[in-house]
């Protein structure tokens, strides 16, 4: 409870009175102090988590101009030469996978060493468990994708497979023998 008391003191001037209010507060209880500390720590942790997620996990974005034409190979798939974090890689277009996958060897070459284990049953066909990491840059021709997540798979026949997480940012035109990729 706050208690307002009127304090009548003599002012510095000759014969002046000043009206001031003094606020008398009771000392907060130990529980109130703990609640205040918890609130401040909680707020600090939320702000720290938001900062870390913004700095270390930037938003996924795509930019570039033009388009990339891919020819269908004899095995029926479309392949593109490109770059993963600045290192050359061959990407296979895999519209059946929810996420882009990278072979362990390619991830090591591209400098992707840290990742988080995750259950992948409904995300990547043929993989039960994998390691999910964030790529810095995937570049195919003039098309650049930043901040995409990718699953690192120990045994994969190609360097990387583009999943729908990256393909959904593209406009895709397909004919029997070619595939044209451009940004939306």
Buried (B, 14 or more C-beta within 10 A) or exposed (E): EEEEEEEEEEEEEEEEEEEEEEEEEEEEEEEEEEEEEEEEEEEEEEEEEEEEEEEEEEEBEBEBEEBBBBEBEEEEBBBBEBBBBEBEBBBBBBBEBBBBBBBBEBBEBBEBEEBEEBEBEEBBBEBEEBBBBBBBBBBBBEBBBBBBBBBBBEEBEBBBBBBBBBBEBBEBEBEEEEBBBBBE
